């Protein structure tokens, strides 16, 4: 198989930062473009940084002619500042890049959303995650839309979120009890989630939506 090209959204985040070295080391990819709002100092080898404004599609349209798109974008209401700003990061930006990339021949889109994602949810966070899944599913990627739905993601973040230390410790300590149907709520390390993203991309599952959560997600990460 000829080496492929990819875009990575969210390289400065927890999961994106774990996926970056995997893409750099993977022989499956000859070129990886990092779409970022600010310089990250990560350019080199097969990696290329492109500074973009994700609110303005014209700033990235010429840089999305790739085979695969990996999306690790995500924020919180507190960090975003409002629900409107949250939607821009978690919904509007991924859809805008996906649409532009699909128009230029991208074959698959791999994204991290969240367990419980549902466009009809009464919970704002879950509803937005469900909405982005629904919008992306309309784009008909030939190798599919690959959706990974983790529960809590464990790892060292650049900033600590309120009460996060407590919940991360609790979820990490109780993971063994989340089996069977409860596995979808088991915490997962960011490094394992990144491995699962790369593994999902390697599978030519065909068009349509392919969702990974619970035991299926952990099997992908193994």
N, C-alpha and C positions, 0 to 999 in steps of 0.2 A: 504494500500500500504506500502510495506517495505521501510524504509529510504534508500535514495540513497547516492552515493558518487560523489564528484565533484572535478574538478580542476578549479582554478581561475588564469588566466593570467592577469597581470597588476594591482595587488592589491595595488601598491603604487601610482597609478594614481587617477585622479579625480573621474571617474565613478567606477573604481575598489574599491576605498576606500569607496564608498557609498554602493556598493554591498556586501562588506565583512561582515558588521554587519547583513545584511539581511540573508545571508547564515548561519551565526552563530546562528541566532535566529530561523531559519526555521526548523520545525520538519520534513520536507521532506528530510533533509540531515543529515546523521550520521557522515560523514567525509568529510572534505574539505582540499585539498592539494593546497598550494600556491607555484607555481613555480616562483622563483624570482632570480634575478642576485645577490642580496645582502641581508643579514639578515635585516628583517623589525621589529623584536621584536613583532610579532603578533601571535606567536605560543601559543597554549593553548586551552583546551577543545577539540572541534572537529577539530580545526585548526592545520595543520602541515605545517611547512615551509620546502621547499626543494630548496637548492641553486643549480642553474643549469647555464649552458652556452647554451643559445638558438641557438647558431650557431653550436652546437655539439649535435645532437640527442642522441648519446650514453650517454649523461649526464642526460637525463630525461626519456629514454625509460622504465626504471624499475619503474617509478613513475606515469604512466599514465593509469593504469588499473582502470578506473572509469566508472560511468554511464554517467555523463554529463560534458561538458567542457564549461566554460564561458571565453570569451576572451575580455578583455578591453584594449588590447595593442594599443598604438598609440603615435606618436611623431610628430615633425615638422621638416621641412628641416633645419631650423636654429639650432635646438637642435641636430638633427642627424648629421649635418655637410655636408651632400651630399645626392644626390638622391639615390645613391647606399646604403648608410647607412639607409636611410628612408625605402627603400624596405625591408631591412633585418628585421626591426621592424614590419612594417605594413603588410608585405606580407609573407616573408619567414618564420619567426618564427611561426605565427599562423598556416600556412600550415604544417610545420614540426611537431608541437605538435598534430594537428588534425589527421594527417596521423598515427602517432605512437599510439595515443589513439584509433583510429578506428580499427587498427590492433589488439588491445587488448580488443576490445569489447565495446567501448564507443557507446552510443545510440543516443546522440544528441550533437550538437555544437551550442552555442549561442554566437553571436559576434556583436559588435558595429562597423559599417562602417560609411557611411555618405550619406546624401541626394545627389543625382546626381552621385552616384557610377556607373561607366560605363567603361568596359575594352577598349572601343574604344574612350573614351573621349580624346580631345586634351589637357585637363588640367591634368597635372601630378598627382596631389593629387587624383582627381576623378578616373583617370585611374587605379591607384594602388588599390584603394578601390574596383573598379570593378573587377580587376584581382584576388584579394583575394577571392571575392565572387565566381567567376567562378571556381577557383581551389578547393575551399572547396566543391562546389556543386558536384564535381566528386567523392566524398568519400562515398556517399550513407549511411548516418546515418539513422538507422531504425526509430528513432523518429524525424528525420528531421534536416536540417540546418536552424536555426532561425537567421534571419538577422534584426537588428534594424538600421534604417537609420535616425539619427537625423540631424537637421541643427545645429545651434550654441548651445553648451552645456554650461549652466550657473552654476557657482559654484566657490568656493574659491580654486584656484590652488596654488601649492607650489611656482610656479614662474609665473610672469605675462608676457604674450606674448605681442609683440609690438602692440600698439593701441587697446589692448584687452579691457581695461576698457571702452573706448568709445563705442566700438561695443557691448559689453555686456549690457551696460546701454541703448543703443539705441534699441537693440533687445528686452530687457526686457520690455521697456516702450511701444513698439509697438506690442507686441504679440497679443493683442486683435483684431488687424486688419488682422491677418493671419488666415483666415477661408476658408472653402471649399477647392478648389484646392491649395490655397496658404498655407494651414496648414502644408504642408511638409517643409516649410521654417520657421515655427515658432520656436523660441528658446525653449529649454526644460531644466529644472533643472537636474543636475546630479543625484540627489536623485530620481527624477521621472523616469529617464532613467534606473536606477538600479532596481527600482520596476518593470518596464516593462520587463527587462531581466528575472527576477525571475518568473514573470507571464507567459512569453512566454515558459519558461522551464517547467512549470507545465501543459501545454497543450500538450496532446499526439495527435499531428496533423498528425502523420504518416510520412513516408519518403518524401523526396523532399525538395524543398526550400520554406521557409515561410518568407516573408518579411513584415516588419512593419515600416510604415512611415506615416506622416501626421496624420489625425484623428484616424487612426487605432492604431498608436503608442501611442497617447495621451490617447486613451481608455484603452490600456493595462496598462498604468501608473497610471490610476485613482484608 
